[in-house]
């Protein structure tokens, strides 16, 4: 019940972000949006993932090597692309 309310509040705040003109209210609204979405997702995870699941455990253990190996790969790619004359977001 409460995670859905928090998630809904986050979505409502997210849709109202584009209508906001003032910088301070935009910062306040966006931070409230993010925090309510965080609490909503955490609550939904606690509600629906409260028991051990073999498939979820298998997927998390299988993806751990990707988590460990992406750091050197990203650093290597950044070093490789640093001399190219490309926009930063494209790099």
C-alpha positions as CSV (number, residue, x, y, z in Angstrom):
1,X,0.0,0.0,0.0
2,X,2.6,2.6,1.1
3,X,5.2,1.8,-1.7
4,X,2.5,2.3,-4.3
5,X,1.6,5.6,-2.8
6,X,5.2,6.7,-2.7
7,X,5.8,5.6,-6.3
8,X,2.6,7.4,-7.4
9,X,3.7,10.6,-5.7
10,X,7.1,10.3,-7.5
11,X,5.4,9.9,-10.8
12,X,3.1,12.8,-10.3
13,X,6.0,15.0,-9.2
14,X,8.0,13.9,-12.3
15,X,5.2,15.0,-14.6
16,X,5.0,18.4,-12.9
17,X,8.7,19.1,-13.3
18,X,8.4,20.5,-16.8
19,X,5.8,23.0,-15.7
20,X,8.1,24.5,-13.1
21,X,9.8,27.8,-13.9
22,X,11.6,28.7,-10.7
23,X,15.0,27.1,-10.0
24,X,14.4,26.6,-6.3
25,X,11.1,25.0,-6.8
26,X,12.5,22.8,-9.6
27,X,15.3,21.6,-7.3
28,X,12.9,20.9,-4.5
29,X,10.4,19.1,-6.7
30,X,13.0,17.0,-8.4
31,X,14.6,16.0,-5.1
32,X,11.2,15.0,-3.7
33,X,10.5,13.1,-6.9
34,X,13.7,11.1,-6.7
35,X,13.3,10.3,-3.0
36,X,9.7,9.2,-3.3
37,X,10.6,7.0,-6.3
38,X,13.6,5.5,-4.3
39,X,11.3,4.7,-1.3
40,X,8.6,3.4,-3.7
41,X,11.0,1.0,-5.4
42,X,12.5,-0.1,-2.2
43,X,9.1,-0.8,-0.7
44,X,8.0,-2.7,-3.8
45,X,11.2,-4.8,-3.7
46,X,10.6,-5.5,0.0
47,X,7.0,-6.5,-0.6
48,X,7.5,-8.7,-3.7
49,X,11.1,-10.0,-3.1
50,X,10.8,-11.0,0.5
51,X,11.6,-14.6,0.0
52,X,14.7,-16.2,-1.5
53,X,14.4,-17.0,-5.2
54,X,16.9,-19.3,-6.9
55,X,16.6,-17.6,-10.2
56,X,17.4,-14.1,-8.8
57,X,20.3,-15.4,-6.8
58,X,21.7,-17.2,-9.9
59,X,21.4,-14.0,-12.1
60,X,23.1,-11.9,-9.4
61,X,25.9,-14.3,-9.0
62,X,26.4,-14.7,-12.8
63,X,26.5,-10.9,-13.4
64,X,29.0,-10.3,-10.7
65,X,32.0,-10.7,-13.0
66,X,30.5,-8.1,-15.3
67,X,30.3,-5.7,-12.4
68,X,34.0,-6.4,-11.6
69,X,35.3,-6.2,-15.2
70,X,33.4,-3.1,-16.4
71,X,35.7,-0.7,-14.4
72,X,38.9,-1.6,-16.2
73,X,37.1,-1.7,-19.5
74,X,35.5,1.7,-19.1
75,X,38.9,3.2,-18.0
76,X,40.6,1.6,-21.0
77,X,37.9,2.9,-23.4
78,X,38.2,6.4,-21.9
79,X,42.0,6.4,-22.4
80,X,41.5,5.1,-26.0
81,X,39.0,7.8,-26.9
82,X,40.7,10.8,-25.2
83,X,42.6,11.9,-28.3
84,X,39.6,11.8,-30.7
85,X,37.9,15.0,-31.5
86,X,34.4,14.0,-30.6
87,X,31.8,15.6,-28.3
88,X,32.1,14.5,-24.7
89,X,28.7,12.8,-24.4
90,X,29.5,10.8,-27.5
91,X,32.8,9.6,-26.0
